[in-house]
Amino acid sequence: MKKSVFIVAITLLVGANISVAQVQIYNPQADAIADLDSALKIAKKENKNVLVQIGGNWCPWCAKMHNLFETDSSIVNILHENYITIRVNYSKENKNLELLGKLEN
Protein backbone atom coordinates (compact mmCIF):
# COMPACT_ATOMS: atom_id res chain seq x y z
CA MET A 1 0.00 0.00 0.00
CA LYS A 2 1.21 3.52 -0.66
CA LYS A 3 2.90 5.70 1.94
CA SER A 4 -0.05 8.07 1.78
CA VAL A 5 -2.22 5.60 3.67
CA PHE A 6 -2.09 5.97 7.40
CA ILE A 7 -3.66 3.43 9.69
CA VAL A 8 -5.18 4.21 13.02
CA ALA A 9 -5.84 1.04 14.93
CA ILE A 10 -7.33 0.88 18.38
CA THR A 11 -6.74 -2.17 20.52
CA LEU A 12 -9.00 -3.04 23.38
CA LEU A 13 -7.38 -4.48 26.49
CA VAL A 14 -8.57 -8.05 26.92
CA GLY A 15 -10.72 -8.44 29.96
CA ALA A 16 -11.52 -4.74 30.32
CA ASN A 17 -15.01 -4.46 31.69
CA ILE A 18 -16.16 -1.17 30.21
CA SER A 19 -19.82 -0.58 29.55
CA VAL A 20 -20.57 1.76 26.68
CA ALA A 21 -23.70 2.61 24.77
CA GLN A 22 -23.70 1.10 21.29
CA VAL A 23 -22.85 3.76 18.75
CA GLN A 24 -22.92 3.21 15.00
CA ILE A 25 -19.64 4.66 13.77
CA TYR A 26 -18.50 1.66 11.74
CA ASN A 27 -20.61 -0.13 9.13
CA PRO A 28 -20.03 -3.92 9.16
CA GLN A 29 -21.72 -4.21 5.72
CA ALA A 30 -19.54 -1.57 4.04
CA ASP A 31 -17.25 -2.62 1.21
CA ALA A 32 -13.97 -1.50 2.79
CA ILE A 33 -11.88 -2.23 -0.30
CA ALA A 34 -14.18 -0.14 -2.50
CA ASP A 35 -14.16 2.61 0.14
CA LEU A 36 -10.35 2.62 0.17
CA ASP A 37 -10.13 2.63 -3.63
CA SER A 38 -12.53 5.58 -3.76
CA ALA A 39 -10.65 7.44 -1.02
CA LEU A 40 -7.33 6.94 -2.85
CA LYS A 41 -8.79 8.38 -6.07
CA ILE A 42 -10.20 11.41 -4.25
CA ALA A 43 -6.96 11.91 -2.30
CA LYS A 44 -4.91 11.84 -5.49
CA LYS A 45 -7.24 14.36 -7.14
CA GLU A 46 -7.19 16.66 -4.09
CA ASN A 47 -3.49 16.09 -3.27
CA LYS A 48 -4.31 14.66 0.17
CA ASN A 49 -3.41 11.59 2.18
CA VAL A 50 -5.76 8.79 3.22
CA LEU A 51 -6.37 8.02 6.88
CA VAL A 52 -7.82 4.57 7.55
CA GLN A 53 -9.55 4.48 10.92
CA ILE A 54 -10.04 0.85 11.97
CA GLY A 55 -12.35 -0.06 14.81
CA GLY A 56 -15.69 -1.41 15.85
CA ASN A 57 -18.95 -0.21 17.32
CA TRP A 58 -18.24 -2.54 20.26
CA CYS A 59 -15.06 -0.63 21.17
CA PRO A 60 -15.34 2.22 23.70
CA TRP A 61 -11.87 3.54 22.78
CA CYS A 62 -12.89 3.70 19.12
CA ALA A 63 -15.95 5.75 20.09
CA LYS A 64 -13.78 8.11 22.15
CA MET A 65 -11.31 8.54 19.30
CA HIS A 66 -14.13 9.16 16.83
CA ASN A 67 -15.60 11.79 19.16
CA LEU A 68 -12.20 13.48 19.47
CA PHE A 69 -11.74 13.47 15.68
CA GLU A 70 -15.19 15.05 15.28
CA THR A 71 -15.08 17.66 18.06
CA ASP A 72 -11.50 18.89 18.55
CA SER A 73 -11.25 21.87 16.20
CA SER A 74 -7.49 21.48 15.69
CA ILE A 75 -7.88 17.85 14.67
CA VAL A 76 -10.95 18.58 12.55
CA ASN A 77 -9.04 21.24 10.61
CA ILE A 78 -5.95 19.08 10.08
CA LEU A 79 -8.03 16.15 8.90
CA HIS A 80 -10.16 18.28 6.58
CA GLU A 81 -7.17 20.03 5.02
CA ASN A 82 -4.87 17.02 4.64
CA TYR A 83 -6.78 13.73 4.66
CA ILE A 84 -9.56 11.72 3.15
CA THR A 85 -10.74 9.58 6.03
CA ILE A 86 -12.44 6.21 5.85
CA ARG A 87 -13.70 4.10 8.73
CA VAL A 88 -13.16 0.36 8.44
CA ASN A 89 -15.14 -2.01 10.61
CA TYR A 90 -13.43 -4.73 12.63
CA SER A 91 -15.91 -6.94 14.46
CA LYS A 92 -17.11 -10.51 14.65
CA GLU A 93 -19.61 -9.65 11.88
CA ASN A 94 -16.89 -8.46 9.51
CA LYS A 95 -13.18 -8.38 10.29
CA ASN A 96 -12.28 -6.99 6.84
CA LEU A 97 -9.28 -9.32 6.71
CA GLU A 98 -8.86 -8.90 2.95
CA LEU A 99 -8.41 -5.14 3.33
CA LEU A 100 -6.16 -5.52 6.35
CA GLY A 101 -4.00 -7.90 4.34
CA LYS A 102 -3.73 -5.33 1.54
CA LEU A 103 -2.67 -2.66 4.02
CA GLU A 104 0.16 -4.85 5.32
CA ASN A 105 1.87 -4.85 1.90
Wavefront OBJ file of the C-alpha trace (Angstrom):
o trace
v 0.000 0.000 0.000
v 1.212 3.519 -0.658
v 2.900 5.703 1.938
v -0.050 8.069 1.781
v -2.223 5.600 3.669
v -2.092 5.966 7.398
v -3.656 3.428 9.687
v -5.180 4.213 13.017
v -5.842 1.041 14.935
v -7.334 0.884 18.378
v -6.744 -2.172 20.523
v -9.000 -3.040 23.377
v -7.384 -4.483 26.488
v -8.568 -8.050 26.919
v -10.719 -8.436 29.957
v -11.525 -4.739 30.318
v -15.009 -4.459 31.686
v -16.159 -1.167 30.208
v -19.817 -0.583 29.553
v -20.571 1.756 26.684
v -23.696 2.611 24.767
v -23.699 1.104 21.292
v -22.845 3.757 18.748
v -22.924 3.206 15.004
v -19.642 4.656 13.769
v -18.500 1.657 11.739
v -20.606 -0.134 9.128
v -20.032 -3.920 9.158
v -21.720 -4.210 5.722
v -19.541 -1.573 4.036
v -17.247 -2.619 1.210
v -13.974 -1.503 2.793
v -11.879 -2.231 -0.303
v -14.183 -0.141 -2.504
v -14.159 2.609 0.137
v -10.351 2.620 0.173
v -10.128 2.630 -3.627
v -12.530 5.583 -3.762
v -10.646 7.441 -1.019
v -7.333 6.937 -2.848
v -8.794 8.379 -6.068
v -10.202 11.410 -4.253
v -6.959 11.908 -2.295
v -4.912 11.840 -5.489
v -7.237 14.356 -7.140
v -7.187 16.661 -4.090
v -3.488 16.089 -3.273
v -4.308 14.661 0.171
v -3.409 11.589 2.177
v -5.756 8.786 3.222
v -6.375 8.023 6.879
v -7.821 4.573 7.552
v -9.550 4.483 10.924
v -10.042 0.851 11.967
v -12.350 -0.055 14.814
v -15.692 -1.415 15.850
v -18.949 -0.211 17.319
v -18.245 -2.535 20.261
v -15.056 -0.626 21.171
v -15.339 2.224 23.704
v -11.870 3.539 22.783
v -12.890 3.700 19.123
v -15.948 5.753 20.085
v -13.777 8.106 22.151
v -11.306 8.542 19.303
v -14.133 9.163 16.833
v -15.603 11.787 19.158
v -12.200 13.482 19.469
v -11.739 13.466 15.680
v -15.189 15.052 15.276
v -15.077 17.661 18.057
v -11.504 18.885 18.552
v -11.252 21.870 16.203
v -7.492 21.476 15.689
v -7.878 17.848 14.667
v -10.949 18.578 12.548
v -9.039 21.244 10.612
v -5.946 19.081 10.081
v -8.028 16.148 8.898
v -10.158 18.278 6.583
v -7.173 20.026 5.019
v -4.872 17.020 4.642
v -6.776 13.732 4.664
v -9.561 11.721 3.149
v -10.738 9.576 6.034
v -12.444 6.214 5.852
v -13.699 4.104 8.727
v -13.157 0.358 8.442
v -15.139 -2.013 10.613
v -13.430 -4.727 12.633
v -15.906 -6.936 14.465
v -17.111 -10.512 14.646
v -19.611 -9.653 11.877
v -16.890 -8.455 9.510
v -13.181 -8.384 10.287
v -12.279 -6.993 6.844
v -9.280 -9.322 6.712
v -8.858 -8.898 2.948
v -8.406 -5.139 3.327
v -6.158 -5.517 6.350
v -4.002 -7.902 4.341
v -3.730 -5.333 1.536
v -2.671 -2.655 4.019
v 0.158 -4.848 5.323
v 1.870 -4.848 1.903
l 1 2 3 4 5 6 7 8 9 10 11 12 13 14 15 16 17 18 19 20 21 22 23 24 25 26 27 28 29 30 31 32 33 34 35 36 37 38 39 40 41 42 43 44 45 46 47 48 49 50 51 52 53 54 55 56 57 58 59 60 61 62 63 64 65 66 67 68 69 70 71 72 73 74 75 76 77 78 79 80 81 82 83 84 85 86 87 88 89 90 91 92 93 94 95 96 97 98 99 100 101 102 103 104 105
